Amino acid sequence: MSQDLWKSEANWFEEWFDSEAYHVLYRNRDLEEATDFINRVSARFFQPQGKRLLDLGCGMGRHAVSLAKLGHEVVGIDLSERSISNAKEAHRKYEALSFVRADMRSLIDHVEKDSFDGILLLFTSFGYFEQDEDHQKVLKQIHQALRTGGHFLLDYFNVEAVQAKLTPHEFVERDGWSFEINRRIENGWVEKSIGYKNEQGFSKHALERVRSFSSDDLKSMCESIGFHDVELFGNYQLEGLLANSPRCILVARK
């Protein structure tokens, strides 16, 4: 295996998340599952309707629009210009839904302190930064942006399940693009090396790297900042976290 498979830039996500290839590879995410999850979360943590919510790392807004349809006022923030542009175009009919392009590390430059009833950071939109100080910085700003009593919801992978079920190598063909994907867990990172090309012969490589934070790591990080009443769930049905659970969903209060 070539060592070049695992070559990465510190801010790899800035280019990769904004690329056409990324959006092709992840286009088939389950919208029905996302809607069901949001309905469940809203009923449990964001009642009555009309809460002011932030979907941080919102992508093209599939969770944000589900929240808006439930009667909440929602702001979606993402670093990808392509995602934000597509989200604005697709969901412009919802008056209580807005989108902003921003880096979550400078969140408090784009929102007011103590201004949200809930902040959601979904589908492992966290853990990308080379320096752990940046992860702490994001969590601190989330805490600042929440109103007292507000909920923070972090949807992360369950690293124990990832370790047990890791697929080291696969090929994916989608919409005229071909992807060769290699995976490993190395030095505290879950890494996915992606070589891709389209029908016109354009080819490139990307390396996704996400910190292999355990549920204990995430809980400790949040509590050190001042979050309390931390709950842990293991799937989008909000059942308890187990070793083989597919997700690690943390919900905490300010």
DAVEN-V509354 format. One record per residue. N is the residue number from 1. RES is the residue in one small letter. SS is DSSP state (alpha for helix, beta for strand, coil for the rest). PHI is phi in whole degrees, -180 to 180 (999 if undefined). BURIAL is 1 if it has 24 or more other C-alpha atoms within 12 Angstrom, else 0. Layout:
BEGIN
N_RES_SS_PHI_BURIAL ; N_RES_SS_PHI_BURIAL
END
This chain:
BEGIN
1_m_coil_999_0 ; 2_s_coil_-68_0 ; 3_q_alpha_-63_0 ; 4_d_alpha_-62_0 ; 5_l_alpha_-58_1 ; 6_w_alpha_-110_1 ; 7_k_coil_-80_0 ; 8_s_coil_-146_1 ; 9_e_coil_-96_0 ; 10_a_coil_-59_0 ; 11_n_coil_-107_0 ; 12_w_alpha_-54_1 ; 13_f_alpha_-68_1 ; 14_e_alpha_-62_1 ; 15_e_alpha_-84_1 ; 16_w_alpha_-64_1 ; 17_f_coil_-69_1 ; 18_d_coil_-100_1 ; 19_s_coil_-87_0 ; 20_e_alpha_-63_1 ; 21_a_alpha_-61_1 ; 22_y_alpha_-59_1 ; 23_h_alpha_-71_0 ; 24_v_alpha_-70_1 ; 25_l_alpha_-61_1 ; 26_y_coil_-107_0 ; 27_r_coil_-67_0 ; 28_n_coil_-90_0 ; 29_r_coil_-63_0 ; 30_d_coil_-78_0 ; 31_l_alpha_-70_0 ; 32_e_alpha_-65_0 ; 33_e_alpha_-62_0 ; 34_a_alpha_-62_1 ; 35_t_alpha_-65_1 ; 36_d_alpha_-61_0 ; 37_f_alpha_-63_1 ; 38_i_alpha_-64_1 ; 39_n_alpha_-59_1 ; 40_r_alpha_-68_0 ; 41_v_alpha_-64_1 ; 42_s_alpha_-62_1 ; 43_a_alpha_-64_0 ; 44_r_alpha_-90_0 ; 45_f_alpha_-120_1 ; 46_f_coil_-127_1 ; 47_q_coil_-120_0 ; 48_p_coil_-75_0 ; 49_q_coil_-62_0 ; 50_g_coil_92_0 ; 51_k_coil_-71_1 ; 52_r_beta_-97_1 ; 53_l_beta_-125_1 ; 54_l_beta_-121_1 ; 55_d_beta_-100_1 ; 56_l_beta_-93_1 ; 57_g_coil_74_1 ; 58_c_coil_-77_1 ; 59_g_coil_60_1 ; 60_m_coil_-92_1 ; 61_g_coil_90_1 ; 62_r_alpha_-66_1 ; 63_h_alpha_-79_1 ; 64_a_alpha_-60_1 ; 65_v_alpha_-69_1 ; 66_s_alpha_-63_1 ; 67_l_alpha_-66_1 ; 68_a_alpha_-64_1 ; 69_k_alpha_-65_1 ; 70_l_coil_-86_1 ; 71_g_coil_101_1 ; 72_h_coil_-91_1 ; 73_e_beta_-91_1 ; 74_v_beta_-128_1 ; 75_v_beta_-115_1 ; 76_g_beta_-109_1 ; 77_i_beta_-126_1 ; 78_d_beta_-152_1 ; 79_l_coil_-78_1 ; 80_s_coil_-78_1 ; 81_e_alpha_-64_1 ; 82_r_alpha_-63_1 ; 83_s_alpha_-63_1 ; 84_i_alpha_-66_1 ; 85_s_alpha_-62_1 ; 86_n_alpha_-66_0 ; 87_a_alpha_-64_1 ; 88_k_alpha_-61_1 ; 89_e_alpha_-69_0 ; 90_a_alpha_-72_0 ; 91_h_coil_-120_1 ; 92_r_coil_-68_0 ; 93_k_coil_-77_0 ; 94_y_coil_-93_1 ; 95_e_coil_-67_0 ; 96_a_coil_-91_1 ; 97_l_beta_-127_1 ; 98_s_beta_-135_1 ; 99_f_beta_-131_1 ; 100_v_beta_-135_1 ; 101_r_beta_-88_1 ; 102_a_coil_-163_1 ; 103_d_coil_-87_1 ; 104_m_alpha_-62_1 ; 105_r_alpha_-72_1 ; 106_s_alpha_-119_1 ; 107_l_alpha_-53_1 ; 108_i_alpha_-71_1 ; 109_d_alpha_-78_0 ; 110_h_coil_-117_1 ; 111_v_coil_-135_1 ; 112_e_coil_-85_0 ; 113_k_coil_-67_0 ; 114_d_coil_54_1 ; 115_s_coil_-118_1 ; 116_f_beta_-123_1 ; 117_d_beta_-81_1 ; 118_g_beta_-158_1 ; 119_i_beta_-129_1 ; 120_l_beta_-116_1 ; 121_l_beta_-127_1 ; 122_l_coil_-109_1 ; 123_f_coil_57_1 ; 124_t_coil_52_1 ; 125_s_coil_-94_1 ; 126_f_coil_-156_1 ; 127_g_coil_94_1 ; 128_y_coil_-90_1 ; 129_f_coil_-83_1 ; 130_e_coil_-66_0 ; 131_q_coil_-102_0 ; 132_d_alpha_-64_0 ; 133_e_alpha_-60_0 ; 134_d_alpha_-70_0 ; 135_h_alpha_-65_1 ; 136_q_alpha_-64_1 ; 137_k_alpha_-63_1 ; 138_v_alpha_-63_1 ; 139_l_alpha_-64_1 ; 140_k_alpha_-63_1 ; 141_q_alpha_-71_1 ; 142_i_alpha_-62_1 ; 143_h_alpha_-61_1 ; 144_q_alpha_-66_1 ; 145_a_alpha_-77_1 ; 146_l_beta_-80_1 ; 147_r_beta_-76_1 ; 148_t_beta_-58_0 ; 149_g_beta_91_1 ; 150_g_beta_-72_1 ; 151_h_beta_-106_1 ; 152_f_beta_-111_1 ; 153_l_beta_-121_1 ; 154_l_beta_-115_1 ; 155_d_beta_-106_1 ; 156_y_beta_-124_1 ; 157_f_beta_-73_1 ; 158_n_coil_-91_1 ; 159_v_alpha_-62_1 ; 160_e_alpha_-64_1 ; 161_a_alpha_-70_1 ; 162_v_alpha_-61_1 ; 163_q_alpha_-62_1 ; 164_a_alpha_-76_0 ; 165_k_alpha_-119_0 ; 166_l_coil_-60_0 ; 167_t_coil_-96_0 ; 168_p_coil_-66_0 ; 169_h_beta_-154_0 ; 170_e_beta_-160_0 ; 171_f_beta_-113_0 ; 172_v_beta_-131_0 ; 173_e_beta_-113_0 ; 174_r_beta_-156_0 ; 175_d_coil_53_0 ; 176_g_coil_83_0 ; 177_w_beta_-106_1 ; 178_s_beta_-121_1 ; 179_f_beta_-127_1 ; 180_e_beta_-109_1 ; 181_i_beta_-119_1 ; 182_n_beta_-118_1 ; 183_r_beta_-131_1 ; 184_r_beta_-159_1 ; 185_i_beta_-117_1 ; 186_e_beta_-148_0 ; 187_n_coil_52_0 ; 188_g_coil_83_0 ; 189_w_beta_-127_1 ; 190_v_beta_-96_1 ; 191_e_beta_-119_1 ; 192_k_beta_-129_1 ; 193_s_beta_-93_1 ; 194_i_beta_-125_1 ; 195_g_beta_-98_1 ; 196_y_beta_-144_1 ; 197_k_beta_-152_1 ; 198_n_coil_-109_0 ; 199_e_coil_-68_0 ; 200_q_coil_-84_0 ; 201_g_coil_93_0 ; 202_f_coil_-66_0 ; 203_s_beta_-139_0 ; 204_k_beta_-161_1 ; 205_h_beta_-135_1 ; 206_a_beta_-136_1 ; 207_l_beta_-126_1 ; 208_e_beta_-83_1 ; 209_r_beta_-134_1 ; 210_v_beta_-130_1 ; 211_r_beta_-61_1 ; 212_s_coil_-85_1 ; 213_f_coil_-68_1 ; 214_s_coil_-85_1 ; 215_s_alpha_-61_1 ; 216_d_alpha_-65_0 ; 217_d_alpha_-60_0 ; 218_l_alpha_-65_1 ; 219_k_alpha_-62_1 ; 220_s_alpha_-64_0 ; 221_m_alpha_-61_1 ; 222_c_alpha_-69_1 ; 223_e_alpha_-66_1 ; 224_s_alpha_-66_0 ; 225_i_alpha_-87_0 ; 226_g_coil_126_1 ; 227_f_coil_-70_1 ; 228_h_beta_-142_0 ; 229_d_beta_52_0 ; 230_v_beta_-73_1 ; 231_e_beta_-118_1 ; 232_l_beta_-124_1 ; 233_f_beta_-124_1 ; 234_g_coil_-112_1 ; 235_n_coil_-162_1 ; 236_y_coil_-78_1 ; 237_q_coil_-91_0 ; 238_l_coil_61_1 ; 239_e_coil_-89_0 ; 240_g_beta_-59_0 ; 241_l_coil_-74_1 ; 242_l_coil_-124_0 ; 243_a_coil_-60_0 ; 244_n_coil_-99_0 ; 245_s_coil_-65_1 ; 246_p_coil_-72_1 ; 247_r_beta_-126_1 ; 248_c_beta_-124_1 ; 249_i_beta_-108_1 ; 250_l_beta_-104_1 ; 251_v_beta_-125_1 ; 252_a_beta_-139_1 ; 253_r_beta_-115_1 ; 254_k_coil_-89_1
END
